[in-house]
Amino acid sequence: MTDLSADLELGPVGQEIVFENDRVRVWHIRLEPGERQPLHRHDHPYLVVAVEGAKNVVQTIDGTTIDADEPTGGVVYRDPGAVHMLTNVGDTTYLARLVELK
């Protein structure tokens, strides 16, 4: 299986690291309506906590599109390895904390 991301320059998981120690790294993510997070890879398992939920869409590196509605206060767990970008397709600001488990 070929790694489609091998020759791509990937962006960060979020806009800013707000906390980090030897066990976790916490990212701040904010997307205005219509805004897209750059293509990035998750090297660690992680939790996403939606501080302000929004209607989002995940597009994987192979072009698959996945609806990712995240209600305010919602929490999701995801395994590592995904290469994708996130787009806020709703009309509200999306604000989240992404907690990587090292």
N, CA, C and O of each residue as an XYZ file, in Angstrom:
408
protein
N       0.838     -1.185      0.000
C       0.000      0.000      0.000
C       0.879      1.242      0.000
O       1.790      1.352      0.820
N       0.622      2.166     -0.896
C       1.415      3.376     -1.034
C       0.919      4.437     -0.063
O      -0.286      4.618      0.114
N       1.866      5.141      0.569
C       1.511      6.248      1.456
C       1.295      7.482      0.600
O       2.258      8.092      0.136
N       0.025      7.860      0.384
C      -0.310      8.992     -0.474
C       0.207     10.313      0.078
O       0.344     11.281     -0.671
N       0.499     10.371      1.391
C       0.942     11.623      2.001
C       2.459     11.773      2.006
O       2.972     12.794      2.463
N       3.185     10.778      1.509
C       4.652     10.768      1.605
C       5.294     11.995      0.963
O       6.278     12.513      1.492
N       4.765     12.473     -0.160
C       5.369     13.604     -0.864
C       4.634     14.922     -0.631
O       4.947     15.924     -1.274
N       3.675     14.932      0.269
C       2.909     16.150      0.535
C       3.434     16.861      1.765
O       3.915     16.235      2.710
N       3.332     18.182      1.736
C       3.635     18.950      2.935
C       2.339     19.065      3.729
O       1.371     19.676      3.274
N       2.332     18.467      4.927
C       1.124     18.443      5.747
C       1.149     19.584      6.744
O       2.212     20.012      7.192
N      -0.033     20.069      7.087
C      -0.163     21.134      8.069
C      -0.233     20.573      9.478
O      -0.202     19.359      9.678
N      -0.327     21.463     10.446
C      -0.465     21.034     11.837
C      -1.874     20.519     12.121
O      -2.807     20.772     11.358
N      -2.011     19.804     13.217
C      -3.299     19.251     13.638
C      -4.284     20.361     14.016
O      -5.485     20.220     13.788
N      -3.798     21.441     14.578
C      -4.636     22.574     14.979
C      -3.880     23.872     14.804
O      -2.771     23.881     14.269
N      -4.474     24.977     15.254
C      -3.828     26.276     15.088
C      -2.780     26.568     16.161
O      -1.819     27.298     15.916
N      -2.969     25.997     17.344
C      -2.066     26.331     18.446
C      -2.083     25.215     19.482
O      -3.138     24.657     19.782
N      -0.912     24.889     20.031
C      -0.830     23.959     21.159
C      -1.078     24.772     22.426
O      -0.347     25.720     22.714
N      -2.123     24.392     23.191
C      -2.464     25.143     24.402
C      -1.980     24.456     25.673
O      -1.970     25.062     26.745
N      -1.575     23.174     25.555
C      -1.029     22.444     26.699
C      -0.292     21.228     26.168
O      -0.724     20.600     25.202
N       0.840     20.896     26.817
C       1.549     19.678     26.438
C       2.381     19.200     27.615
O       3.004     19.987     28.327
N       2.374     17.870     27.799
C       3.287     17.226     28.736
C       3.704     15.895     28.111
O       3.497     15.686     26.915
N       4.287     14.997     28.903
C       4.775     13.741     28.319
C       3.660     12.759     27.973
O       3.931     11.726     27.361
N       2.416     13.049     28.344
C       1.300     12.127     28.075
C       0.272     12.642     27.075
O      -0.357     11.851     26.372
N       0.096     13.962     27.004
C      -0.916     14.534     26.110
C      -0.407     15.816     25.452
O       0.507     16.476     25.945
N      -1.029     16.141     24.329
C      -0.838     17.439     23.673
C      -2.239     17.934     23.340
O      -3.034     17.196     22.758
N      -2.548     19.176     23.703
C      -3.878     19.733     23.481
C      -3.785     20.871     22.467
O      -3.045     21.836     22.659
N      -4.545     20.739     21.395
C      -4.583     21.729     20.319
C      -5.850     22.570     20.389
O      -6.911     22.068     20.759
N      -5.743     23.832     20.040
C      -6.876     24.736     19.841
C      -7.219     24.688     18.354
O      -6.343     24.822     17.500
N      -8.501     24.496     18.058
C      -8.973     24.513     16.668
C     -10.160     25.467     16.583
O     -11.108     25.367     17.362
N     -10.095     26.384     15.636
C     -11.199     27.315     15.392
C     -11.361     27.453     13.882
O     -10.415     27.784     13.168
N     -12.580     27.191     13.412
C     -12.885     27.337     11.998
C     -14.144     28.180     11.848
O     -15.199     27.838     12.383
N     -14.028     29.265     11.130
C     -15.193     30.088     10.802
C     -15.995     29.377      9.702
O     -15.457     28.500      9.026
N     -17.258     29.735      9.514
C     -18.040     29.117      8.437
C     -17.297     29.214      7.104
O     -16.839     30.288      6.712
N     -17.185     28.078      6.415
C     -16.495     28.024      5.134
C     -14.989     27.835      5.237
O     -14.333     27.583      4.227
N     -14.428     27.949      6.438
C     -12.978     27.817      6.604
C     -12.573     26.349      6.644
O     -13.322     25.491      7.110
N     -11.365     26.080      6.143
C     -10.852     24.711      6.045
C      -9.516     24.606      6.764
O      -8.654     25.477      6.648
N      -9.369     23.528      7.504
C      -8.099     23.189      8.133
C      -7.230     22.525      7.067
O      -7.756     21.777      6.244
N      -5.910     22.772      7.053
C      -5.083     22.154      6.010
C      -5.002     20.635      6.163
O      -5.299     20.080      7.220
N      -4.599     19.995      5.097
C      -4.380     18.551      5.121
C      -3.343     18.239      6.195
O      -2.276     18.851      6.233
N      -3.659     17.288      7.060
C      -2.769     16.957      8.186
C      -2.910     15.480      8.532
O      -3.843     14.811      8.087
N      -1.967     14.979      9.334
C      -1.984     13.570      9.743
C      -2.031     13.492     11.264
O      -1.415     14.293     11.967
N      -2.776     12.509     11.748
C      -2.846     12.231     13.185
C      -1.931     11.052     13.499
O      -2.215      9.916     13.118
N      -0.831     11.329     14.198
C       0.138     10.294     14.549
C      -0.159      9.642     15.894
O       0.477      8.654     16.263
N      -1.121     10.190     16.624
C      -1.495      9.669     17.942
C      -3.009      9.485     18.000
O      -3.738     10.177     17.290
N      -3.501      8.549     18.847
C      -4.944      8.510     19.095
C      -5.353      9.844     19.717
O      -4.543     10.506     20.364
N      -6.616     10.236     19.519
C      -7.006     11.563     20.012
C      -8.494     11.652     20.312
O      -9.309     10.872     19.820
N      -8.809     12.638     21.143
C     -10.182     13.008     21.460
C     -10.425     14.408     20.919
O      -9.537     15.258     20.965
N     -11.624     14.648     20.408
C     -12.024     15.988     20.010
C     -13.183     16.402     20.907
O     -14.191     15.701     21.000
N     -13.030     17.549     21.566
C     -14.072     18.101     22.423
C     -14.588     19.370     21.736
O     -13.849     20.343     21.583
N     -15.852     19.351     21.326
C     -16.441     20.502     20.640
C     -16.905     21.526     21.676
O     -17.914     21.322     22.350
N     -16.172     22.614     21.797
C     -16.539     23.693     22.710
C     -17.715     24.471     22.128
O     -18.661     24.808     22.841
N     -17.649     24.752     20.832
C     -18.759     25.328     20.070
C     -18.907     24.460     18.827
O     -18.048     24.480     17.945
N     -19.978     23.712     18.759
C     -20.170     22.761     17.675
C     -20.490     23.421     16.351
O     -20.849     24.597     16.291
N     -20.350     22.632     15.279
C     -20.649     23.106     13.929
C     -20.874     21.905     13.020
O     -20.633     20.757     13.395
N     -21.338     22.205     11.830
C     -21.507     21.171     10.806
C     -20.210     21.121     10.006
O     -19.886     22.054      9.271
N     -19.476     20.026     10.158
C     -18.187     19.880      9.508
C     -18.196     18.713      8.525
O     -19.028     17.809      8.607
N     -17.251     18.762      7.602
C     -17.037     17.671      6.656
C     -15.555     17.335      6.679
O     -14.707     18.225      6.615
N     -15.246     16.040      6.770
C     -13.877     15.546      6.684
C     -13.655     15.048      5.266
O     -14.467     14.293      4.731
N     -12.547     15.476      4.656
C     -12.167     14.929      3.354
C     -10.838     14.220      3.536
O      -9.843     14.836      3.919
N     -10.823     12.909      3.257
C      -9.612     12.113      3.422
C      -8.686     12.336      2.229
O      -9.085     12.883      1.202
N      -7.455     11.903      2.392
C      -6.450     12.097      1.341
C      -6.828     11.395      0.036
O      -6.392     11.808     -1.039
N      -7.641     10.331      0.127
C      -8.053      9.630     -1.099
C      -9.336     10.199     -1.706
O      -9.868      9.656     -2.674
N      -9.836     11.320     -1.118
C     -10.995     11.995     -1.684
C     -12.327     11.629     -1.071
O     -13.353     12.185     -1.462
N     -12.342     10.710     -0.122
C     -13.587     10.338      0.545
C     -14.077     11.503      1.399
O     -13.290     12.134      2.105
N     -15.369     11.787      1.333
C     -15.974     12.850      2.132
C     -16.869     12.228      3.193
O     -17.688     11.358      2.896
N     -16.705     12.684      4.445
C     -17.449     12.135      5.584
C     -18.089     13.281      6.345
O     -17.399     14.215      6.752
N     -19.418     13.222      6.544
C     -20.089     14.216      7.380
C     -19.599     14.067      8.812
O     -19.530     12.956      9.337
N     -19.262     15.179      9.439
C     -18.741     15.155     10.805
C     -19.399     16.252     11.631
O     -18.734     17.155     12.136
N     -20.721     16.154     11.756
C     -21.433     17.114     12.602
C     -20.961     16.944     14.037
O     -20.948     15.831     14.563
N     -20.579     18.031     14.661
C     -20.087     17.967     16.035
C     -20.905     18.928     16.888
O     -20.714     20.141     16.801
N     -21.816     18.405     17.712
C     -22.634     19.272     18.551
C     -21.811     19.878     19.686
O     -20.831     19.288     20.138
N     -22.213     21.039     20.131
C     -21.555     21.685     21.272
C     -21.544     20.721     22.451
O     -22.574     20.153     22.814
N     -20.362     20.544     23.046
C     -20.208     19.643     24.181
C     -19.932     18.200     23.796
O     -19.664     17.369     24.664
N     -19.993     17.894     22.516
C     -19.759     16.527     22.058
C     -18.286     16.146     22.165
O     -17.397     16.992     22.067
N     -18.052     14.853     22.368
C     -16.694     14.317     22.449
C     -16.621     13.089     21.551
O     -17.490     12.219     21.613
N     -15.583     13.017     20.716
C     -15.367     11.837     19.884
C     -13.932     11.360     20.062
O     -13.025     12.154     20.311
N     -13.741     10.040     19.930
C     -12.416      9.425     19.971
C     -12.094      8.923     18.573
O     -12.953      8.377     17.882
N     -10.839      9.116     18.164
C     -10.423      8.603     16.861
C      -9.038      7.971     16.977
O      -8.182      8.444     17.726
N      -8.837      6.895     16.221
C      -7.544      6.223     16.169
C      -6.564      7.026     15.317
O      -6.985      7.839     14.494
N      -5.254      6.804     15.508
C      -4.256      7.536     14.731
C      -4.186      7.037     13.293
O      -4.783      6.022     12.934
N      -3.436      7.784     12.480
C      -3.150      7.367     11.116
C      -3.903      8.123     10.050
O      -3.492      8.116      8.890
N      -4.989      8.773     10.404
C      -5.797      9.462      9.398
C      -5.049     10.660      8.817
O      -4.413     11.425      9.543
N      -5.137     10.808      7.498
C      -4.659     12.007      6.806
C      -5.886     12.621      6.160
O      -6.513     12.012      5.293
N      -6.229     13.835      6.586
C      -7.452     14.466      6.097
C      -7.425     15.970      6.318
O      -6.486     16.513      6.901
N      -8.464     16.626      5.844
C      -8.688     18.038      6.144
C     -10.126     18.179      6.624
O     -10.995     17.380      6.274
N     -10.360     19.205      7.429
C     -11.679     19.446      8.012
C     -12.188     20.781      7.508
O     -11.461     21.774      7.524
N     -13.446     20.810      7.057
C     -14.067     22.039      6.574
C     -15.348     22.296      7.363
O     -16.168     21.396      7.545
N     -15.507     23.521      7.825
C     -16.744     23.941      8.482
C     -17.714     24.351      7.383
O     -17.565     25.418      6.787
N     -18.710     23.505      7.110
C     -19.682     23.777      6.054
C     -20.971     24.384      6.607
O     -21.923     24.615      5.862
N     -20.995     24.638      7.910
C     -22.175     25.215      8.538
C     -22.119     26.729      8.562
O     -21.300     27.349      7.883
N     -23.006     27.315      9.357
C     -23.053     28.776      9.446
C     -22.706     29.289     10.840
O     -23.008     30.433     11.179
N     -22.069     28.438     11.648
C     -21.617     28.840     12.978
C     -20.107     28.583     13.104
O     -19.555     27.733     12.405
N     -19.466     29.308     13.981
C     -18.040     29.110     14.237
C     -17.837     27.790     14.960
O     -18.585     27.453     15.878
N     -16.823     27.045     14.543
C     -16.452     25.787     15.191
C     -15.254     26.057     16.088
O     -14.249     26.613     15.646
N     -15.368     25.660     17.345
C     -14.286     25.816     18.308
C     -14.131     24.497     19.042
O     -15.098     23.973     19.594
N     -12.911     23.955     19.051
C     -12.686     22.649     19.677
C     -11.322     22.585     20.331
O     -10.430     23.388     20.055
N     -11.191     21.601     21.210
C      -9.908     21.191     21.776
C      -9.685     19.757     21.314
O     -10.541     18.892     21.496
N      -8.532     19.523     20.720
C      -8.155     18.190     20.283
C      -7.056     17.717     21.211
O      -6.017     18.364     21.334
N      -7.285     16.583     21.865
C      -6.357     16.042     22.854
C      -5.681     14.810     22.282
O      -6.310     13.759     22.153
N      -4.397     14.928     21.935
C      -3.626     13.797     21.453
C      -3.100     13.012     22.652
O      -2.571     13.594     23.598
N      -3.246     11.695     22.607
C      -2.753     10.811     23.670
C      -1.430     10.231     23.213
O      -1.376      9.473     22.244
N      -0.369     10.585     23.909
C       0.983     10.135     23.500
C       1.280      8.742     23.994
O       2.364      8.215     23.741
